[in-house]
Amino acid sequence: MTIQERVISKQDNAAASRNAKRTSGTGGRRKLLLWGAALVLVPAIAGGVVGWALNAHSKPTPFQVVHGDGVNGPRGMVWVPGGDFLMGSDSRLAQPNERPAHEVRVHGFWMDEHHVTNAEFRKFVEATGYVTTAERKPDWDTLKVQLPPDTPRPPDSQLVAGAMVFVGTPEQVSLNDYSRWWRYVPGADWRHPRGPKSDIVGKDNHPVVQVSYEDAQAYAKWAGERLPTEAEWEFAARGGLDQATYAWGNDFAPGGKQMANVWQGQQAQPFPVVSAKAGGAIGTSPVGTFPANGYGLSDMTGNAWQWVADWYRADAFRREASTSVVDNPAGPAQSWDPTDVGVPVDAPKRVTRGGSFLCNEAYCLSYRPSARRGTDPYNSMSHLGFRLVMDESAWKNAQLRAEAARAAPAGG
C-alpha cells in the first residue's frame, strides 16, 4: 500500500456499517488521504426513490420535448419546463439524507441533453489552457479542511498530482473496505482517466470524468452556463414521473431492456470483480447509448456521477420540509455532515447526483433520482462528471450580444 493509500477516512467505514443492515455492503463515501491527509473521495450513499404515491408515481406528465437548435434555444440543450414536484423520498430504500419527500417548485431552464463530453471539454482546454485539479500538485490548504485538526502536513514529495481510479478486484471480497478496488493513481486525469497508461482515444462522445467541482465551474464560466441546483437536477432527472423508482419508471429493466449504464444487469461478475481477461474493461459508455427520459435527457442516472451547484447538508431536506412549498431553492449556505466521524462537520462538500457505471444492488443504489451524496469540491474520480444548465434570460441575453456583435462595424 502506498503512502497515499495508508489512511482511510473513518466516515467511509461508518457509512458501510450503517448500510450493511440492508445490503451485503454499500457505497459508503470514500476518502483517500495523502500521508494521513489526502484527496477526498466520496462515492455512493445508497438511496432510493420508491414512493410518495404508489398508485400515481409512474404516470408521466405529458410534455413535448423541445431541443435547442441555436436559434430557438441553446444548441445541445433541451427545455425543462419547471413546476412543482415532490423532491426526496420516503421510500423504505431512502437514506436519511433523502428524507422527507417535500414539495418544491423550480422555474424552467435549459439543460444539456447529456454529460459534457471529452470532445467538449477538450475544446475548453484548448481555448483557455486550463489545467484541471487532478493535473496539479495537491494543495495542502484544500486538503487539511477535510481532516481532523491535528493531522500533520505531509512532505511536499508526497503531494503528487493524480486522481482516484476504480481498479476492481480479481475475486469476490468483503465490501467493507473500498481501498481494495479504488486506488489513488499518480498521473490519472481527464485525458488519462485510469492512469498515465490509459487514454480517451476513440471516446470523444463519452462523459468527461476526473473533473472536480472547481473544473466544472471553470468550464461553465467559459461556456456561459452554470451547474444545475440540486432541485433543478432532481426535477429534470424525474422526467415528469412522480416519485418513480428510476428515471424511466418503476421497473429496472422493462421488458428485459437495460435502461442505464450501471453495473447491475451488465457485468457478469459480482461487484467489484473485474475479469482479468477483459483487462479491467469497465467504465463510461457513449452519451445517448440508453433511452432519454421524458424531458429528452440522457444518462440522468448511471454512466457518471454529476456535480450540482449546492453545498451538501445531510439534513437539507428536513430543513426545507418546514416550508409549505420551497420556491426554486439554491441550497444551503454551507456544508454540514455529522456522519463523517473524525472529520469537521462543516468540511466543504458539494452535492453529486445520479450514480455511475459502478452502481449495483449489492453496493450502490444511487442510480435513482433522489439519491444524493456530498463530495469534496477538489476531488476527481474516474466515475464523476457533470452537465450544465442555462436560464432562459441568459439565453436571450446571449442572443442579444451575438446580434450586437454581428451589427458592429468591422474592426470597430
C-alpha positions as CSV (number, residue, x, y, z in Angstrom):
1,M,0.0,0.0,0.0
2,T,1.4,3.4,-1.0
3,I,1.7,6.4,1.3
4,Q,-1.3,7.9,-0.5
5,E,-3.4,4.9,0.4
6,R,-2.4,4.5,4.1
7,V,-5.1,6.4,5.9
8,I,-8.7,5.8,5.1
9,S,-11.2,8.3,6.5
10,K,-13.4,7.0,9.2
11,Q,-16.7,8.1,7.8
12,D,-16.4,5.6,4.9
13,N,-16.3,2.7,7.3
14,A,-19.1,4.3,9.3
15,A,-21.3,4.6,6.2
16,A,-20.6,1.0,5.2
17,S,-21.6,-0.1,8.7
18,R,-24.8,1.9,8.6
19,N,-25.9,0.4,5.3
20,A,-24.7,-3.2,5.9
21,K,-28.1,-3.9,7.5
22,R,-29.8,-3.5,4.2
23,T,-27.3,-4.9,1.8
24,S,-24.1,-7.1,1.8
25,G,-22.2,-3.8,1.6
26,T,-22.9,-0.3,0.5
27,G,-21.5,2.7,-1.3
28,G,-20.1,4.5,1.7
29,R,-18.1,7.6,1.0
30,R,-14.5,7.1,0.2
31,K,-11.7,9.3,1.2
32,L,-8.2,8.5,0.4
33,L,-5.6,10.6,2.2
34,L,-2.0,11.5,1.4
35,W,0.3,10.8,4.4
36,G,-2.6,11.0,6.8
37,A,-4.2,13.6,4.7
38,A,-5.3,13.3,1.1
39,L,-7.6,13.5,-1.8
40,V,-11.2,13.2,-0.6
41,L,-13.2,10.5,-2.2
42,V,-16.9,10.2,-1.6
43,P,-18.7,7.6,-3.6
44,A,-22.1,6.2,-3.1
45,I,-24.6,6.9,-0.4
46,A,-27.2,4.3,-1.4
47,G,-30.6,5.8,-2.0
48,G,-34.0,5.0,-3.2
49,V,-37.0,6.6,-4.6
50,V,-39.9,4.3,-4.4
51,G,-43.0,6.1,-3.4
52,W,-44.8,9.0,-2.2
53,A,-48.0,8.0,-4.1
54,L,-47.6,4.4,-5.2
55,N,-50.7,4.5,-7.3
56,A,-49.7,7.6,-9.3
57,H,-45.9,7.8,-9.4
58,S,-45.5,6.0,-12.7
59,K,-47.8,8.3,-14.6
60,P,-45.8,10.6,-16.9
61,T,-46.6,14.3,-17.2
62,P,-47.5,15.0,-20.9
63,F,-44.7,17.0,-22.4
64,Q,-43.4,17.8,-25.9
65,V,-39.6,17.6,-25.8
66,V,-38.0,20.9,-27.1
67,H,-34.5,20.7,-28.4
68,G,-32.4,23.9,-28.7
69,D,-31.1,24.4,-32.2
70,G,-29.0,27.5,-31.7
71,V,-31.9,29.8,-32.8
72,N,-34.8,28.9,-30.6
73,G,-32.7,27.7,-27.7
74,P,-29.1,26.8,-27.0
75,R,-27.8,24.1,-29.2
76,G,-27.3,20.7,-27.5
77,M,-29.8,21.6,-24.7
78,V,-33.4,20.7,-24.0
79,W,-36.1,22.7,-22.3
80,V,-37.1,21.6,-18.8
81,P,-40.4,23.3,-18.1
82,G,-40.2,23.6,-14.4
83,G,-43.1,23.2,-12.0
84,D,-44.0,21.7,-8.6
85,F,-42.8,18.2,-7.6
86,L,-42.0,16.0,-4.6
87,M,-38.3,16.1,-4.0
88,G,-36.6,13.4,-2.0
89,S,-38.1,10.2,-0.9
90,D,-39.9,8.4,2.0
91,S,-39.3,5.0,0.4
92,R,-38.1,2.2,2.5
93,L,-34.9,2.3,0.5
94,A,-34.3,6.0,1.1
95,Q,-31.3,7.0,3.2
96,P,-31.8,9.6,5.9
97,N,-30.3,12.4,3.8
98,E,-33.1,11.9,1.2
99,R,-35.9,12.3,3.7
100,P,-38.6,13.6,3.8
101,A,-40.2,13.9,0.5
102,H,-41.3,17.6,0.3
103,E,-42.9,19.9,-2.2
104,V,-40.5,22.1,-4.3
105,R,-41.1,24.4,-7.1
106,V,-38.5,25.0,-9.8
107,H,-38.6,27.5,-12.7
108,G,-38.0,26.4,-16.3
109,F,-34.4,26.2,-17.7
110,W,-32.4,24.7,-20.5
111,M,-30.2,21.6,-19.7
112,D,-27.5,19.7,-21.5
113,E,-29.0,16.7,-23.3
114,H,-26.1,14.7,-21.9
115,H,-23.0,14.9,-19.8
116,V,-20.2,17.3,-21.0
117,T,-18.1,15.0,-23.2
118,N,-14.4,14.6,-23.7
119,A,-14.6,16.4,-27.0
120,E,-16.4,19.3,-25.5
121,F,-14.0,19.6,-22.5
122,R,-11.1,19.4,-24.9
123,K,-12.3,22.5,-26.8
124,F,-12.4,24.3,-23.5
125,V,-8.9,23.3,-22.5
126,E,-7.5,24.2,-26.0
127,A,-9.2,27.6,-25.9
128,T,-8.1,28.5,-22.4
129,G,-5.1,26.5,-21.5
130,Y,-6.9,25.4,-18.3
131,V,-5.2,22.8,-16.1
132,T,-7.5,20.6,-14.0
133,T,-7.1,20.0,-10.3
134,A,-6.0,16.4,-11.0
135,E,-3.1,17.7,-13.1
136,R,-1.9,20.0,-10.3
137,K,0.1,19.3,-7.3
138,P,-2.4,18.9,-4.4
139,D,-2.7,22.0,-2.2
140,W,-2.4,21.2,1.5
141,D,-4.8,24.0,2.5
142,T,-7.6,22.5,0.5
143,L,-6.8,19.0,1.9
144,K,-6.5,19.8,5.6
145,V,-10.0,21.2,5.9
146,Q,-11.3,17.7,5.2
147,L,-9.2,16.2,8.0
148,P,-9.0,16.1,11.8
149,P,-7.4,19.3,13.1
150,D,-4.2,17.5,14.4
151,T,-3.4,15.9,11.0
152,P,0.3,16.6,10.3
153,R,1.3,18.2,7.0
154,P,2.9,15.7,4.6
155,P,6.2,16.5,2.9
156,D,5.8,18.1,-0.5
157,S,7.3,15.0,-2.1
158,Q,4.2,13.1,-1.1
159,L,1.8,15.6,-2.6
160,V,1.7,14.4,-6.2
161,A,-0.8,15.1,-9.0
162,G,-3.2,12.3,-9.7
163,A,-6.8,11.1,-9.1
164,M,-8.9,8.2,-7.8
165,V,-9.3,5.3,-10.2
166,F,-11.6,2.2,-9.9
167,V,-9.4,-0.8,-10.4
168,G,-11.7,-3.6,-9.3
169,T,-10.6,-6.9,-7.7
170,P,-9.8,-10.3,-9.3
171,E,-12.2,-12.1,-6.9
172,Q,-15.0,-11.5,-4.6
173,V,-14.1,-9.6,-1.4
174,S,-15.8,-8.1,1.6
175,L,-17.5,-4.8,0.6
176,N,-16.4,-3.1,3.8
177,D,-13.0,-1.9,2.5
178,Y,-13.3,0.1,-0.7
179,S,-9.5,0.6,-0.8
180,R,-9.3,-2.9,-2.3
181,W,-11.0,-1.7,-5.5
182,W,-10.1,2.1,-5.6
183,R,-6.5,3.5,-5.9
184,Y,-5.0,6.9,-5.9
185,V,-3.1,6.8,-9.2
186,P,-0.4,9.5,-9.9
187,G,-0.9,10.8,-13.4
188,A,-4.6,10.0,-13.7
189,D,-6.6,12.9,-15.1
190,W,-9.3,13.6,-17.6
191,R,-7.1,12.6,-20.6
192,H,-5.9,9.5,-18.7
193,P,-8.9,8.5,-16.6
194,R,-7.5,5.2,-15.5
195,G,-3.9,6.3,-15.1
196,P,-1.0,7.6,-17.3
197,K,-1.0,4.5,-19.5
198,S,-4.7,5.0,-20.4
199,D,-6.2,7.5,-22.8
200,I,-9.5,8.6,-24.3
201,V,-8.7,7.9,-27.9
202,G,-12.0,7.0,-29.7
203,K,-14.0,8.2,-26.7
204,D,-14.8,11.8,-27.7
205,N,-18.5,11.1,-27.1
206,H,-18.0,9.7,-23.6
207,P,-18.6,11.8,-20.5
208,V,-15.5,13.6,-19.3
209,V,-14.5,12.3,-15.9
210,Q,-11.7,13.0,-13.5
211,V,-13.0,16.6,-13.2
212,S,-13.5,18.4,-9.9
213,Y,-16.3,20.8,-8.9
214,E,-13.7,23.6,-9.5
215,D,-13.1,22.2,-13.0
216,A,-16.8,22.1,-13.8
217,Q,-17.2,25.7,-12.6
218,A,-14.4,26.9,-14.8
219,Y,-15.9,25.1,-17.8
220,A,-19.3,26.6,-17.0
221,K,-18.0,30.1,-16.8
222,W,-16.3,29.7,-20.2
223,A,-19.4,28.2,-21.8
224,G,-21.7,31.0,-20.3
225,E,-23.7,28.4,-18.5
226,R,-23.9,27.1,-14.9
227,L,-24.2,23.9,-12.9
228,P,-27.8,23.0,-12.0
229,T,-29.1,23.4,-8.5
230,E,-29.9,20.1,-6.7
231,A,-33.6,20.8,-7.0
232,E,-33.3,21.5,-10.8
233,W,-31.3,18.3,-11.2
234,E,-33.8,16.1,-9.5
235,F,-36.8,17.7,-11.2
236,A,-35.0,17.1,-14.6
237,A,-34.0,13.6,-13.7
238,R,-37.5,12.5,-12.9
239,G,-38.6,13.4,-16.4
240,G,-42.2,14.1,-15.5
241,L,-42.6,10.9,-13.4
242,D,-43.9,11.5,-9.9
243,Q,-41.8,9.6,-7.3
244,A,-40.9,6.7,-9.7
245,T,-38.1,4.4,-8.6
246,Y,-36.0,5.2,-11.6
247,A,-35.7,8.0,-14.1
248,W,-37.7,5.8,-16.6
249,G,-40.3,4.3,-14.3
250,N,-40.6,1.6,-11.7
251,D,-39.1,-1.5,-13.4
252,F,-35.3,-1.7,-13.5
253,A,-35.3,-3.4,-16.9
254,P,-38.7,-3.0,-18.5
255,G,-39.3,-5.9,-20.9
256,G,-35.7,-7.0,-20.2
257,K,-34.3,-3.8,-21.6
258,Q,-31.3,-2.2,-19.9
259,M,-32.0,1.4,-19.4
260,A,-28.8,2.8,-17.9
261,N,-25.1,2.2,-17.7
262,V,-24.8,0.7,-14.3
263,W,-23.1,-2.5,-13.1
264,Q,-26.4,-4.2,-12.4
265,G,-27.5,-6.1,-15.5
266,Q,-24.3,-5.5,-17.5
267,Q,-21.5,-7.2,-15.5
268,A,-21.4,-10.9,-15.2
269,Q,-19.3,-10.8,-12.1
270,P,-20.5,-9.5,-8.7
271,F,-19.2,-6.1,-7.7
272,P,-16.3,-5.3,-7.6
273,V,-14.9,-8.2,-9.5
274,V,-13.4,-7.3,-12.9
275,S,-12.3,-10.1,-15.2
276,A,-8.5,-10.2,-15.9
277,K,-9.3,-11.4,-19.4
278,A,-11.3,-8.2,-20.0
279,G,-8.3,-6.2,-18.9
280,G,-10.3,-4.4,-16.3
281,A,-12.5,-3.0,-19.1
282,I,-15.4,-1.2,-17.3
283,G,-16.3,2.4,-17.5
284,T,-18.4,5.0,-19.2
285,S,-20.4,4.5,-22.3
286,P,-21.1,6.9,-25.1
287,V,-23.6,9.5,-24.2
288,G,-27.1,8.7,-25.5
289,T,-26.5,5.0,-25.6
290,F,-29.6,4.4,-23.4
291,P,-33.1,5.9,-23.9
292,A,-33.6,9.5,-22.8
293,N,-36.2,10.3,-20.1
294,G,-39.4,12.2,-20.5
295,Y,-37.7,15.5,-20.9
296,G,-35.3,14.2,-23.6
297,L,-32.3,14.0,-21.2
298,S,-29.9,11.0,-21.5
299,D,-28.0,9.4,-18.6
300,M,-29.6,11.4,-15.8
301,T,-28.8,8.3,-13.7
302,G,-25.9,5.9,-14.4
303,N,-22.8,6.3,-16.6
304,A,-21.1,9.0,-14.4
305,W,-22.0,10.9,-11.3
306,Q,-22.8,14.6,-11.8
307,W,-21.7,17.7,-9.9
308,V,-24.5,20.1,-8.9
309,A,-24.2,23.6,-7.5
310,D,-25.4,23.1,-3.9
311,W,-23.4,22.8,-0.8
312,Y,-24.1,19.4,0.8
313,R,-26.1,19.2,4.1
314,A,-27.2,15.9,5.4
315,D,-30.3,17.5,6.8
316,A,-31.1,19.8,3.9
317,F,-34.4,18.1,3.0
318,R,-35.6,18.1,6.6
319,R,-34.9,21.8,6.8
320,E,-36.7,22.5,3.5
321,A,-39.7,20.5,4.5
322,S,-40.6,23.1,7.2
323,T,-41.7,25.3,4.3
324,S,-45.0,24.5,2.6
325,V,-43.6,24.9,-0.9
326,V,-39.9,25.7,-1.4
327,D,-39.6,28.0,-4.4
328,N,-36.5,27.5,-6.6
329,P,-34.2,26.6,-3.8
330,A,-30.5,27.4,-4.3
331,G,-29.3,25.1,-1.5
332,P,-27.8,25.8,1.9
333,A,-25.2,28.4,2.7
334,Q,-22.6,25.9,3.8
335,S,-21.9,22.2,4.2
336,W,-22.9,20.2,7.3
337,D,-22.4,16.5,7.7
338,P,-22.2,15.0,11.2
339,T,-21.9,11.4,9.8
340,D,-18.2,12.0,9.0
341,V,-16.6,10.7,12.2
342,G,-13.3,12.4,12.8
343,V,-13.9,15.0,10.1
344,P,-15.1,18.5,10.7
345,V,-18.9,18.6,10.4
346,D,-18.6,21.7,8.2
347,A,-15.9,20.4,5.9
348,P,-16.6,21.7,2.4
349,K,-18.7,19.3,0.3
350,R,-20.8,19.8,-2.9
351,V,-23.7,17.6,-3.9
352,T,-23.2,14.9,-6.5
353,R,-26.1,13.1,-8.1
354,G,-27.0,10.3,-10.5
355,G,-24.8,7.3,-9.7
356,S,-22.5,5.7,-12.2
357,F,-21.4,2.6,-14.1
358,L,-20.3,1.1,-10.8
359,C,-23.8,1.2,-9.1
360,N,-25.4,-2.1,-8.3
361,E,-27.9,-3.6,-5.8
362,A,-25.2,-5.1,-3.5
363,Y,-23.2,-1.9,-3.1
364,C,-24.6,1.3,-4.6
365,L,-28.3,2.0,-5.1
366,S,-27.7,5.6,-6.2
367,Y,-28.9,5.3,-9.8
368,R,-32.2,6.8,-8.9
369,P,-33.4,10.4,-8.8
370,S,-33.5,11.1,-5.0
371,A,-30.1,9.5,-4.1
372,R,-27.5,12.1,-3.1
373,R,-24.1,12.4,-1.5
374,G,-21.6,15.1,-0.6
375,T,-18.1,15.2,-2.2
376,D,-15.0,17.3,-1.7
377,P,-15.1,20.0,-4.4
378,Y,-11.5,19.4,-5.2
379,N,-11.9,15.7,-5.7
380,S,-11.6,14.0,-9.1
381,M,-12.7,10.4,-9.8
382,S,-12.9,8.0,-12.7
383,H,-16.8,7.9,-12.5
384,L,-17.6,11.6,-11.8
385,G,-18.5,14.2,-14.5
386,F,-21.1,17.0,-15.0
387,R,-23.7,18.7,-17.2
388,L,-24.8,22.3,-17.3
389,V,-28.0,24.4,-17.5
390,M,-28.9,27.8,-18.8
391,D,-31.7,30.2,-17.7
392,E,-34.0,31.5,-20.5
393,S,-32.9,35.0,-19.6
394,A,-29.2,34.1,-20.0
395,W,-30.0,32.6,-23.4
396,K,-31.9,35.7,-24.6
397,N,-29.0,37.9,-23.4
398,A,-26.5,35.7,-25.3
399,Q,-28.6,36.2,-28.4
400,L,-28.7,40.0,-27.9
401,R,-24.9,40.0,-27.5
402,A,-24.5,37.9,-30.6
403,E,-26.7,40.3,-32.6
404,A,-24.8,43.3,-31.4
405,A,-21.5,41.7,-32.4
406,R,-22.8,41.0,-35.9
407,A,-24.1,44.6,-36.3
408,A,-20.8,46.1,-35.1
409,P,-18.7,47.7,-37.9
410,A,-15.7,45.5,-38.9
411,G,-12.7,46.5,-36.9
412,G,-14.8,48.8,-34.7
